[in-house]
Amino acid sequence: MDFSVYVKPELLILIPVLYIIGEMIKGSKTVQNRFIPVILGCTGVGLSILYVVATEGVTLLGFFTAITQGILVAGASVYANEIKKNTEKKDD
């Protein structure tokens, strides 16, 4: 699947960035695991807003695009983490 159909190619870099941020949060033990996806979602949206506003200016379409892109990259990051966890899990 070509993920760049849904996510702007220049924002694909946010997927590993968010993954690393999630691992750092998890390693710090200061935040419960159930809150990590929400934090990554907000971070993904925030970083996407920064990029879209810097490149396209402030418009309603820009904010919609940034929010959508942020949710998609955060979802991909959390999904990558779930794949990693499930492939490492031993079946009983």
C-alpha positions, 0 to 999 in steps of 0.5 A: 500500500502506498501510504503517501496517497493519504499522507503528504510525503513530507509528513511521513517523517513524523511516523518514526518521530512519533514512534520514538517520542512514544517509546521515550514516554513509555520508558519514562514511566511517568505516563500511563500507557493508555494515554500515550496514543492521545499524547502522540495524536496531539503531538502529531496534529501540533507538528502537522499544523506547524508544517502546514501553516509554515508552508501554506499559510493559515486557512481553514483548509490548512487546519483541516489538512493538518488535523487529518494528517496529524491523526493519520501519522499518529495512527500509523505510529501507534499501529507500528508499535502494536505490530512490534508488540504482537510479533514479539509476543509469545503465543501460549 
